[in-house]
Amino acid sequence: MRFAVAGAAATLLVAAGATMGQSQMDLNAKAGSDLQKSDQQLNAVYNKLRARISDAGKKSLQAAQQSWLRFRDQECEFETMGTVGGSIHSMVRAICLTRLTDQRIKDLEAQLNCKEGDLSCGGQ
């Protein structure tokens, strides 16, 4: 199990753009900054979609978003259990949150790009 966690941590370091001379604090800060950017982009896309949909759609979108946020946070809590207590934990958690947030952005953007009358699109 330790080898699996160490291997995953090493992979995450490479994914985070780790190079010689960067401290864990620097890597944590970079991952946190990336998460903030993704959160800002998510909020912008969410608000843009919200402005385009019906009142019933807004209510449904809000409920879906609240559920998704709980899922995202709980999923990353689960995925990062192996790093709890370690200096790498905040970076690994931020990378997880960013990954899921970026996917949510794509999902909401797909809703924004629906053609009128497409019944697979919510909130019309």
WORATA-V357485 format. One record per backbone hydrogen bond with DSSP energy under -0.5 kcal/mol. NH is the residue of the N-H (numbers start at 1). CO is the residue of the C=O. If there is no record, write none. Layout:
NH:CO  NH:CO
//
This chain:
5:1  6:2  7:3  8:4  9:5  10:6  11:7  12:8  13:9  14:10  15:11  16:12  17:14  18:13  22:19  27:23  28:24  29:25  30:26  31:27  32:28  33:29  34:30  35:31  36:32  37:33  38:34  39:35  40:36  41:37  42:38  43:39  44:40  45:41  46:42  47:43  48:44  49:45  50:46  51:47  52:48  52:49  53:49  53:50  54:123  58:54  59:55  60:56  61:57  62:58  63:59  64:60  65:61  66:62  67:63  68:64  69:65  70:66  71:67  72:68  73:69  74:70  75:71  76:72  77:73  78:74  79:75  80:76  81:78  83:80  84:81  86:83  89:86  92:88  93:89  94:90  95:91  96:92  97:93  98:94  99:95  100:96  101:97  102:98  103:99  104:100  105:101  106:102  107:103  108:104  109:105  110:106  111:107  112:108  113:109  114:111  118:115  119:117  121:118
//
